[in-house]
């Protein structure tokens, strides 16, 4: 094994890289990404040497602060290398089989990693010119390393491995959008087996098929983001699921005339690797639902705190929990509020319930229901005004009619 290649493998291992075996002459891994999670350090180097010796390629998933500028053409390599040298930066360089180059550098300490994209592909510069280069930052961005062969040519380093120089990516793209839009979303946290089963059902029954020239690429990225981001499956597995099995998703894609028009393997693979920086629609909806549930819990808790203040009537004065629930459902807009969830909140705040009437229904004793209702409505009105929802002022008209709309129940 070439000593030059060994020095690079060992250096990349010291930087925390994870090694993966690539299918010969391709950029795809031989197995699913999660199977390589322990291929780090000395073990990763040993495996990489073994894979190269048997004709496979080797890729890595880099770890911050290491990052790579992938230049696709000789012209781009010359341009970006000149920019670096003029700034006094000498990147570690690996020549690629397609006559491009990988320029290895390290991020500055103060460079924010929050919402940093895994990669930024073919960005436009300040003059609006599309650059033939990719910025690769994250642990879900695959990079082929020295010793790997494609089209009969090697990824060839120009020097022995040394610690890469520190360089801010803005040097090469001053207005680069290196960070994802800070839109929070959730991922499916079920066991991997369940997520794969969900993915199979999704692709078979619910995933939209792409229609060429009618937002087909947008549809493709939405489907792939659901698999890679929301279901947290590695890109290799997502690619396999899109292309294999009975009547796979890719074979159902069509053009505007309804003729089958599947994506090429290269297009699908690029979509799967790029999806790691896309906000999945399902994940965003799940986050909004979670937020809504949290808001509902807070508002219910506040309403029950108000209720506690109006336990001022005689002991025989009792209001059914169902009546309280019906009012709160209307007043604070919680259509999914149940007597059980309301009862749990009453118990949590140590408010006693008793069983009354022949039907033995749960009631809250001593509650001044009318005053409670008025205070809750006024609280809701103020909240909506503060939130800028002026329509909330319409609640004022209900306050004076509470004794008609919500009768106080006195149960002997």
N, C-alpha and C positions, 0 to 999 in steps of 0.2 A: 504494500500500500504506500502511495506517495506520501512522503513526510510533510509536504506542503498541505495536503488534504487533512492529514492527521492533526496538524497544528490548528487548522480551522475548526475541526470537529471538537477538539478539546477546548478551544477558546469559546466556542458557542455554548458548550456545556457549562463552562464557568459562568456564563451570562444568564444561566437559568433556562436555556432553550429545551423544548421537548422534541425528541426525534421521532419521525414517522417514516415507514417504508412506503415508497412510491412504486406504482406499476411501471415496469420498464418503458422508457420513452414517453411516459405520460406524467401529468401533474397530479393525478388522483392517487389516493392512498390504496394500498392493497387491502386493508381492513378498515373498520370503522374507527374514527378518531379516538373514541374513549378507550379503546384497547391499548393505546400507546401512552396512557397517562403516567405510567411509571418509567418511561424511557427517558430518563433525565440523568445528568451527571455521568459518572464512569460507566454505568449500565447503558445509558443512551449511546455513548461513544462506541462501546463494544458492539452493540446491536447495529449501529450505523455502518461500522466496518464490515460486519458480516453481511449486511444487505448489499453493500457495494460489491463485495467479493463475488456474490452470486448473480450479479447483473441487474439488481434493482436500483432504483434511485432513492435518494434520501431527502426528506423535507424537514423543516423545523417550524414550530410555533414559537415565536419570539416572546421574550418577557421584558417589560420595561425595566431600565431606560433604553434598551437597544431598539433601534428602528432602522428601516431600510428604505432607501429611495431606489425604486426599480425603473430604470430608463430603458425604453423599448427599442430605440433606434440609435445608430452611431451618432447622428446629429444631436440627439437629446443628451447622450452621454457626454459629448464634447461641451455642449452648452452648460449643463449643470456642473460638470467638473470644473469648468473655467470659473463659474460663479463661486464655487467652494474655495478654489485656490486663491482667488482674489481676496477672499475674506480670511485667508490664513488657515483654512480647514483642509486637511488631507484625509479624505474618507478611505476606509478600507474598501477595496474594489474587487468584485468578482465578475469576470466577463461571462455573459450568457450565450448559449448556442445560437440565439437569434441576433447576435451582434449588438446586443444591448449590454447593460451592466447593472449589478446590484451595488449600491453605495451604502456601506454600513456606518452608522453613527450612533451617538447616544444623546438622549434628550437632556436639556438643562434641568437642574434640580427644581427650579421654580416653574417648570412647564406643567400646567395642570393636566392631570390624568383623568379627572372626572368628566364623563361623557366623551372621552377621546374616542374617535372612530378607530376601528380595527384597520381600515385602510381607506384611502381617498384615491379614486381611480380617474385617470385622464382629466385632471382639472383644467379649467380655463385660467390663463394668467390675466394680469391687469389690463392687457390689450384685447382680451376676448379670444385669444388664440388657444385652441385646445392643445395641451401639452401631452406628449407621448411618454407619460411617466405615471407611476403609482407610488403613493406614500403608504408604507406598511408599518403599523404600530403595534397592533394588539395580539393577544394570545389566540385569536381565531383567524389569523391571516397566515396562510401557508406559503413558505418560501423554499425553493429548491437550493441545496447547498453544494459546495465544491465536491467534485467526484461524481456527481450525478450526470448522466448522459442523456441527450435528446438529439434526435436526427443525426446521430453519429458524432456529435460534438459535445464537449464537456463544459460544465460550469467551472471555469478556470480562474483561481485567485491570482492576482498580480503580485502578491507578496505573502510572507508568512503572517500568521495572525498576531496582531497586537491589539491593545485596548483601543477601541474605536474612539475618534475624537468627539467632543461634545459639540453639538450643532443644533440650533433652533430651526425647525422646518420652514419657518417664515423666511429664512434666507433664500430659499428656492421659490417660494410662493407667498409673497408678502400678504396677500389677502386670502390666504387659504382657509377654507372652512373645515378645520381639522376636528371639530367637536360636533357630536350629534346634537340635534335639537333636544333641549332638556325637557322632554315630554315623558313623564313616568308611565310605566306599564308593568304588568305582572307577567310572570312565566308560570306555566303549569308545573306544579311541584309534586305531582304524583310519581310513583316509582316508574323507572324507565320503561318497563314492560307495558304498563298501562298507557304511557304516552305514545308508544309505538302503535298499540292497538287503536288508540284515538286517531293517530295519523292515517292508519289504513282506512278507517271508517270515513274520515274527512275526505280523503282523496277519492274514495269510491262514490260517496253520496252527496257531499256538500261543496267540495271545492269547485269553483267556476273554471271552465276550460277557456284557454285564451283563443281569441279570434284575431288573426293577423290584420293589421291596419285599423283595428277597432279597439285600441287600448290593450293589445295583446301582451306587450311587455309589462305594463302596469299590473295586469292580471297575474302574469307569471311571478313577479316579485312579491305580490300579495300572498300567493299560495306558498312560495318558498319561505317567506318570512314567518308564516304560520308554523311551518315545520321546524325551521332553524331557530327562530327567536322565541315564539310562544311555547312550543313544545320542547325547546331546548335540545333538539337532536343535532348531531354533528352534520356538516355539509355533505360528507360522503354518504351517510345513511339517507339523507334527504334526496340526493341524486339517485340512489338506488331505488328508492320507493317511487320516484316519479317515472322511472323507466322500466321497471320490472313488474312481473306478476301478470295475471289475466287482465287484459284490456287496461294497461297502465294509463295514468293521467296524460303523459306526453303524447301518446298515440291518439288521444281523443281531441287534441287541439286541431283547429280548422282555420281555413281562410274565409274571406267574406262570402264565398260561394258555397261554403259547406264542405269543401274538399279537405281531406286530412292534410294538416300542415304542422307536423311535429317540430319541436326545437332540436337543433343539433346538440350533440353531446358537449361540444365546447361552450355553446350558449347556455346550456343548462348548468354546467359546472361553474361558469362564471357567475350565474345568478345565485347559485347555492352559496358560493364563497362571499359574494357581496351582500347577501341578505343579513349578515351579522350586524349591520349598521342600520337596519330598517325597523321602524316602529310597527309591530304587528297589530292589526286592527283588533283581534280577539284579546290581546294582552292589554291594549288601551281600554277596551270596554270593561274588562275584568277589574282594572284599576279604578275606573269611574264607579263601578258597582260597589267596590269595597269602600271607596270614599263616601258614597251615599249611605251605606250601612252604618259607617262610623258616625256620620252626621245625624242619622236617625237615632242612634243610641244616645248621643249627647243630648239631642233635643228631648228625647223621652225622659232621660235622667233629670233634665232641667224642669220638665213638666211635673214630674213626681216630687221634686223638691218644692215646687209651688204648692202641690197638693198637701204636703206636710204642714204648710203654714195655715191651712184652713180646716184642720181637725179640731174645730171649736164648738161643734153642736153637741146636744145631749147624746148619751150612749145609744139610745133607741133609734137615733137618726142614722139610717144606713143606705148607702148608695151601691147598687150592683156594680161589680167590676166591668161587666159588659157595657153598662151605660157610660162608664168612664172611658172605656176603650173606644166606643162609637164616637164620643165627642172628640177624643184626641186624634182619631183617624181623620176626622173632618177638619179639625182646627190646625194641626201641624202637618197634615198631608202625608201621613204614613199609612198607605193603603194595605201594607202587609203586616200591620200591627195585630197581634193576636192577644187573647186573654191570657195565654200562657206567658208570652214575653212580657206583657204588662205586669202580670203577677210576679214574675221573677224579679222585675225591677222594684216592685213594692217590697218584696222580701229583702232584697239587697239593701234597701234604705230603711229596713226595720219598721215598716208600716204594717200594722196588724190587719189581717183579713179574718172574717168569720163567716160561717155558713148560716143562711137565713131562709125563711119560707119553707113550705112543704117540699119544694124542689131542691132545697139545700144548696142554693146558689151562693157563690162567693160574693161578699159585700165588704165595703170599707165603712166602718162605723165612724160617726161624729163628723163626717165631711160636709162642709158648707159648699155644696156643689155649685150654686149660682155664682158665688164670689170667686171660687176656683176657676170657673169658666171665663169670667170676665178678665181675670188677671192673665190667664193663658193667652186669650185673644189679644190683649193689649201688648203683652210681651212679643207675640208673633208680629203684630203691626209694627212695633218699634224695630224688630229685627229686619223685617222686609224693607222698611224705609232706609235703614242703615246700609243695606245691601244694594240700595238704588232701585228697588222694585216698588215704584210708587203705587202700583196696583194694590199693594198690601194695605194701603190706607182704606180700601173698601171694607176692611174688617170692622171699622168703627161702627158702621150701621148695624152690625150684628150684636154689639154689646148691649144696646137698649132692649133688644127683643129676646134675650136669653131665657127669661122666665116663660116665654111662649114656646120657644124652640126646644129647650132642654128643661123639662120639668124635674123638680127635685123629688126624689122618691123617698118616702118615709115608710119604712116597713116595720110594723109592730113585732 
